[in-house]
Amino acid sequence: MSRRASRIPLAWQNLRHDLRRLGVALAGVGFAVVLMFTELGFLIALLDSTVAPLDLLDPGSTHLVMISEKKETLTDLQRFPRRWLLAAEAFASVAAARPLFLEGSSVWHNPATGRSQSIRVLACDTKDPAFRLPDGPRLYGRLEQPGTALFDEKSKSSFGYHLLTATPPGNDMEVVLARRTIRVVGTFAMGTDFANDGNVLVSPRTFEALFPQRRIADADVATVDVGLIRLKPQAEPAVVRQALEGALPPETYGVRILTLPDLRCKEQSFWLRHTPIGAIFILGMVLGFVVGVVICFQILASEIRDHLGEYATLKAMGYRDPFLWAVIFRQAIWLAIMGFLPGLVFSAALYRLLESATGLPLKMQPGWVLVVLLLTLVMCIVSAQLAVRKLFSVDPAELFR
């Protein structure tokens, strides 16, 4: 009899006998799935967006980076003298050492609304460019003209990007940046982060015109935000890094030399461990998990309570607790899978909406799907374990009094 009973889809029948309750259960599990996907998506977007400028660098021409020892993140204004970068360029294994200039609080005026807001301005050598751009030679060639810029097409819509797309080919749109008029001659794709809503790329010549106080043409007094070091063929970055740290003049104690992967890891680690933003999103994921456990527990506990008589009959017939646990376990698995699928679809649509609105890199990745699926399964199994305890503790004879 037990073999025949084991072939009966009792778990599925228990779920589907009340479609209204099943719909509520799936909505609850789906809500928890969407909440976990949203928090995880924002957490990964935080980490990816902060290193977007580094990911745009050409790894074939940037092997080491030089930054100020006090610089915790790329958004910091800590800089180092340019002459230290020139000293590194004189090293035997170094082919070139190029400066990357950043200004994160420049004022951009929306040409349509006149609204002012902060935008990040980046500048790199147009002859030996650091960033990989589609159609790069043509765009960098146009940047060599003074007073020109490339606009980040992933910037927030409040900067007036729609006007750029509406501008007829061959006509450059003029905008006001840092109280100076510049011409936008093209676009590139970098993306926003939690500190910058938009980006503009210019040549060092235009950068100096926009920010004369930086005096970047004077190597003796100019300061650099990030130094990009390209090594000669066959040179090992780790070996050259150690040699550079020992060979640079003593007064350069205020700089650090890192590989590109090390700087990327340092940047993400800072935002994850030393800012409240990372903790908030991690807490949000935990909250979504707990909410799912509570909702699933309520559904399973209610189902057990409504069918105590039936479960008591099974126990009186000789079915032991492991059999009853297996039934509740299967119900939990059904709830997890059936609630996960609509939550996944809704989350993917929500990602596209949020990416369009914020410019953050919110894209559904297979690894994220697997992580949330496992969390959903664990969430429902934990709920089942909590809900089934009451069934185990009840004497079947008492259920018929």
Secondary structure, DSSP 4 states (H G I P E B T S, - for coil): -HHHHHTS-HHHHHHHT-HHHHHHHHHHHHHHHHHHHHHHHHHHHHHHHHTHHHHTB-TTT--EEEEETT--STTS---EEHHHHHHHHTSTTEEEEEEEEEEEEEEEE-TTT--EEEEEEEE--SSS-SB--TTHHHHHHHHTSTTEEEEETTS-GGG-HHHHHHSPTT-PEEEEETTEEEEEEEEE-----SS-S-EEEE-HHHHHHH-GGG-TT-TTT-EESEEEEEEPTT--HHHHHHHHHHHS-GGGGGEEEEEHHHHHHHHHHHHHHSSHHHHHHHHHHHHHHHHHHHHHHHHHHHHHHHTHHHHHHHHHTT--HHHHHHHHHHHHHHHHHHHHHHHHHHHHHHHHHHHHHH-------HHHHHHHHHHHHHHHHHHHHHHHHHHHHS-GGGGG-
